[in-house]
Amino acid sequence: MRISSRKTPVAILRSILGLSVKEFAEIIGKSPSTIPALETGRLPLSEDTALRISRETGVALAWLLDGDPDVRPYHDEVWNGGVYDRETFEEIQAYKKENFDFEIIPPEDTPDRLLISSIATTLPWLSIYSAARKQGKDKIAIYVLHKCFREMQERFGRDEEIEKQVSDRTRITQEDQEWTFHYDSEGKAFGLDCFTLTQVKGDCGFIIRKR
């Protein structure tokens, strides 16, 4: 069931929040004349504007950019199950008022944290790759993935320093039918000094070792 007769996420969001054009414009740092253009779709919602709206209101960036009016708004935090409504918005705004210097400061980008975050982000690739292999199209899937990587690199660049730091701590070894992924951390992430991920005849398991 549609949750709004309006077509764009911005229109749906402002309707749910019950804000005037002026109030919404002030929150996201845009002029009041910009809001109707975003709501009608005359002005496409840019990724930067969507990011600003997401940061200021708490609604998920993916929901804004996907642009599907049939999907209810949600947000990425799990403290209330990802539900997003006016109450969620008001709680976020109240917190900001109590902490007027409120700013979301991301955790330090250590090699350990970035590696684990990258693995978690790319987990869907596992099921995609498995499905492609069953169809005999795994090489095509790998080509599409690498093409996507190249496009993202052209857009966002590449942090060669962090890549080298992770590569220097990583190695893959093979003995008979056993493949082992070794990673030596800084001893700061998850209380681990190092770990290995071993695959033996199709079975995977974590082996945690202390130095």
ABEGO torsion letter per residue (X at the ends): XBABABABAAAAAAAAAGBBAAAAAAAAGBBAAAAAAAAAGABBBBAAAAAAAAAAAGBBAAAAAAGBAABBBBBABAAAGGBBBAAAAAAAAAAAAABAABBBBBBBBBAAAAAAAAAAAAAAAAAAAAAAAAAGAAAAAAAAAAAAAAAAAAAAEBBAAAAAAAAAABBBBBBEABBBBBBBBAGABGGBABBBBBBBGGBBBBBBBBX
